[in-house]
Amino acid sequence: MKKIFAFFVVVFFILTSGCLAQFSGQLSTAKVTKEGGVLGGGYIGIYEDAFSIFGQVRYGFITDLDGGFKLGILNLDPGNGFGESETGVILGGDVKYQILNLKAEDPLDFSFGFGMEYLNVSDYSLFSFGGNLVGSYDFELKSKKVVTPYGRLNLRGERVEVSIPGWTGSDDTDFDIAFSLGCNLQMTSELSMIAELQIDDNVGVIGGISYYIF
């Protein structure tokens, strides 16, 4: 088992070399938003070379399918290698289909889906698109609150366009892989607190509050 784990760690670091990363994270468990329901949230992300503030809205299309939209701002530090510190717009979206459900006596909640993210700063832009696998499991506490740890495997293609004054500019397209490990604490039937560790080229921690609007 240790050899298998070490192998995947090595593969992870090989595949993630040379790309900038995604910043909006997963911020939802494998469970989908209830049909016709709307979930909103506000989050803060702290990364190695960046800081972000953004919001999310998720909508349940049908029983096992939902979609999310994220919008916010992100500030990149000079250490990112793309010029001076700049603030730009971050835009993300995804759809998620749940194929395993604890309520149906499956061993865990499990879903797959597709997502994209776009970041535009004065010096460069980054667009990524790929697939996600998400697994989670609910634990009910004595206080009746529910704790749900979850994990996501993200496989995606990325395109970076750099245009720094004085440079001729450059474009780069690559493949990347990343992991997210998080935990959702359901305080009430509507309110949850969520925190997530993003293991990507730009490692970071994201946290905030999610709330069922209806």
C-alpha positions in Angstrom: 0.0 0.0 0.0 2.8 2.4 0.8 4.5 1.7 -2.5 1.2 2.4 -4.4 0.7 5.7 -2.4 4.3 6.8 -3.2 3.8 6.0 -6.9 0.7 8.2 -7.1 2.5 11.0 -5.2 5.4 10.9 -7.8 3.0 10.9 -10.7 1.1 13.8 -9.2 4.2 16.0 -8.9 5.3 15.1 -12.4 2.0 16.0 -14.0 1.5 19.2 -12.1 4.8 20.8 -13.0 4.6 23.9 -15.1 1.0 25.1 -14.8 -0.5 27.8 -12.6 -3.5 26.0 -11.0 -7.2 26.5 -10.4 -8.3 28.7 -7.6 -12.1 28.3 -7.0 -11.9 24.8 -5.7 -14.7 22.3 -5.3 -16.6 23.8 -2.3 -19.4 21.2 -2.4 -19.7 17.5 -1.4 -20.6 14.7 -3.8 -24.2 15.3 -3.0 -26.1 17.5 -5.5 -28.3 20.4 -4.7 -32.0 19.3 -4.3 -34.1 19.6 -7.4 -35.2 23.2 -7.8 -33.1 24.3 -4.9 -30.7 27.2 -4.9 -27.5 27.2 -2.7 -25.4 30.4 -2.3 -22.1 31.0 -0.6 -19.2 33.3 0.1 -15.6 32.2 0.4 -12.0 33.3 0.9 -9.0 31.6 -0.6 -5.4 31.9 0.6 -2.8 30.4 -1.7 1.0 30.3 -1.9 1.1 33.3 -4.3 -2.5 34.6 -4.4 -5.6 35.6 -2.4 -9.2 35.4 -3.5 -12.7 36.5 -2.5 -15.6 35.0 -4.5 -19.2 33.8 -4.3 -21.0 30.7 -5.5 -24.5 29.9 -6.6 -25.6 26.3 -7.2 -28.9 25.1 -8.7 -30.5 21.6 -8.7 -31.7 20.9 -12.3 -33.1 17.4 -11.6 -32.9 14.8 -8.9 -29.3 13.8 -9.5 -27.9 16.8 -11.5 -26.9 20.3 -10.3 -24.7 23.1 -11.6 -22.6 25.8 -10.0 -21.4 29.3 -11.0 -18.5 31.1 -9.2 -17.4 34.7 -9.6 -14.9 36.9 -7.7 -11.6 38.6 -7.6 -8.1 37.2 -7.2 -4.8 39.0 -6.4 -1.6 37.5 -7.5 1.7 38.3 -5.8 5.0 39.1 -7.7 6.3 35.7 -6.7 4.0 34.1 -9.3 6.5 34.8 -12.0 4.2 36.8 -14.3 5.1 40.4 -13.5 3.9 42.7 -10.8 1.2 42.0 -8.3 -2.2 42.4 -10.0 -5.9 41.9 -9.2 -8.1 40.2 -11.8 -11.4 38.5 -12.2 -12.0 34.8 -11.6 -14.9 33.0 -13.2 -15.8 29.3 -12.7 -18.6 26.9 -13.5 -19.4 23.2 -13.3 -22.0 20.5 -13.6 -22.2 17.5 -11.3 -24.1 14.2 -11.6 -24.5 11.9 -8.6 -24.3 8.2 -9.3 -24.0 6.8 -5.7 -26.2 7.9 -2.8 -25.9 7.0 0.9 -29.6 7.4 1.3 -30.0 4.6 -1.3 -27.7 2.4 0.9 -24.7 2.9 -1.3 -21.3 2.8 0.5 -20.8 6.6 -0.1 -22.0 9.6 -2.0 -20.1 9.8 -5.3 -20.5 12.0 -8.4 -18.7 13.0 -11.5 -18.9 16.1 -13.6 -17.2 18.7 -15.7 -15.9 22.2 -14.8 -14.1 25.2 -16.2 -12.3 28.2 -14.8 -11.2 31.5 -16.3 -8.8 34.0 -14.7 -8.0 37.4 -16.4 -5.3 39.6 -15.0 -3.6 42.5 -16.9 -0.4 40.4 -17.5 -2.0 37.1 -18.5 -5.1 35.0 -18.7 -5.7 31.3 -17.8 -8.5 29.1 -19.0 -8.9 25.5 -17.9 -11.5 22.8 -18.6 -11.7 19.2 -17.4 -13.5 16.5 -15.4 -14.0 15.9 -11.6 -14.6 12.8 -9.5 -16.0 13.6 -6.0 -16.6 11.3 -3.1 -18.0 12.1 0.4 -19.5 10.5 3.5 -21.8 11.9 6.2 -21.1 11.5 9.9 -23.9 12.6 12.3 -22.6 14.1 15.6 -24.4 13.8 18.9 -25.5 17.4 18.5 -27.3 16.3 15.4 -25.0 18.4 13.2 -23.6 16.5 10.2 -19.9 16.5 9.3 -19.1 15.5 5.7 -15.5 15.0 4.6 -15.0 14.9 0.9 -12.3 14.6 -1.8 -12.0 15.5 -5.4 -9.8 14.4 -8.2 -9.5 17.1 -10.9 -8.2 16.3 -14.4 -8.0 19.2 -16.8 -6.4 20.9 -19.7 -5.1 24.5 -19.3 -4.1 27.3 -21.6 -2.1 30.2 -20.3 -1.5 33.4 -22.3 1.1 35.8 -21.0 1.5 39.4 -22.3 3.9 41.4 -20.2 4.9 44.9 -21.4 8.4 44.6 -23.1 7.9 40.9 -23.8 6.9 39.4 -27.1 4.3 37.4 -25.2 3.8 33.6 -25.0 1.1 31.0 -25.0 1.2 27.5 -23.3 -1.2 24.6 -23.3 -0.8 21.8 -20.8 -2.5 19.0 -18.9 -2.8 19.1 -15.1 -4.1 17.0 -12.2 -5.0 18.2 -8.7 -6.7 17.0 -5.5 -9.0 18.8 -3.1 -9.6 17.6 0.4 -12.4 19.3 2.4 -15.0 19.1 5.1 -18.5 20.5 5.3 -20.2 21.1 8.7 -23.9 21.4 8.4 -25.0 23.7 11.2 -28.7 23.8 10.3 -30.8 22.5 7.5 -29.9 25.7 5.5 -26.5 26.8 6.8 -23.2 25.1 6.4 -19.5 25.9 7.0 -17.0 24.5 4.6 -13.2 24.4 4.4 -11.0 22.9 1.7 -7.3 22.2 1.1 -6.4 22.5 -2.5 -3.4 20.4 -3.6 -2.4 22.0 -6.9 0.5 23.8 -8.4 -0.5 26.8 -6.2 -1.4 25.0 -2.9 -4.1 26.8 -1.0 -6.8 26.8 1.6 -10.4 27.9 0.9 -13.2 28.4 3.4 -16.5 30.1 3.8 -20.2 29.7 4.4 -22.9 28.1 2.2 -26.6 28.7 2.6 -29.7 27.2 1.0 -31.6 30.2 -0.3 -34.6 28.0 -1.1 
